[in-house]
Amino acid sequence: MANDINSVVLVGRLRRDSELKFTNSGTAICRFSIAVNRVKRSADQREEEVSYIDIVVWGKQAEQCDRFLEKGA
């Protein structure tokens, strides 16, 4: 069963400060977004492409993310 889990590392720039909310049962939810740049090259031209990725974190990790994630830091 452990072989079915994929791991992803996302490296980018924080687009805005994280947003922390709580469900009615008290579970923390942190939302934030990152921007990731890619460079495409074809022949002599170089073109930059930006992908925007929305991220949602739950539980204790959400509280830690909100504590440390701040735009520009």
C-alpha positions in Angstrom: 0.0 0.0 0.0 2.9 2.4 0.7 3.9 2.1 -2.9 0.8 3.9 -4.0 1.8 7.3 -2.4 3.3 10.0 -4.6 5.5 12.8 -3.3 5.6 16.3 -4.8 7.9 19.2 -4.0 6.7 22.6 -5.1 9.1 25.5 -5.1 7.8 29.0 -5.9 7.0 32.4 -4.6 4.2 33.1 -2.2 1.6 35.2 -4.0 -0.1 36.6 -0.8 -0.2 36.1 2.9 -1.7 32.7 4.1 -5.3 32.6 5.3 -6.2 30.6 8.4 -9.8 29.5 9.1 -11.3 26.9 11.4 -14.2 24.5 10.7 -17.2 24.2 13.0 -15.4 21.3 14.7 -12.3 23.3 15.3 -10.0 21.9 12.6 -7.6 24.4 11.2 -7.5 25.1 7.4 -4.7 27.2 5.8 -5.0 28.4 2.2 -2.2 30.0 0.2 -1.0 30.3 -3.4 2.4 30.1 -5.0 3.7 31.2 -8.4 6.2 28.9 -10.3 8.1 30.2 -13.3 9.2 27.9 -16.1 11.4 28.8 -19.1 10.6 27.3 -22.5 13.2 27.4 -25.2 12.6 26.8 -28.8 15.3 27.5 -31.4 16.7 31.0 -30.5 13.7 32.2 -28.5 13.2 32.0 -24.8 9.7 32.3 -23.3 8.7 32.4 -19.6 5.5 30.7 -18.4 4.0 31.2 -15.0 1.9 28.6 -13.2 -0.3 29.6 -10.2 -0.9 26.8 -7.7 -3.5 27.0 -4.9 -2.6 25.0 -1.8 -4.8 23.9 1.2 -3.3 22.5 4.3 -5.3 20.9 7.2 -4.8 20.4 11.0 -1.7 21.3 12.9 0.3 21.7 9.7 -2.1 24.5 8.7 -1.4 26.4 12.0 2.3 26.1 11.4 2.0 27.2 7.8 0.0 30.3 8.8 2.6 31.1 11.5 5.5 31.1 9.1 4.2 31.9 5.6 4.2 35.6 4.9 4.5 37.3 1.5 8.0 38.7 1.1 9.5 36.8 4.0 
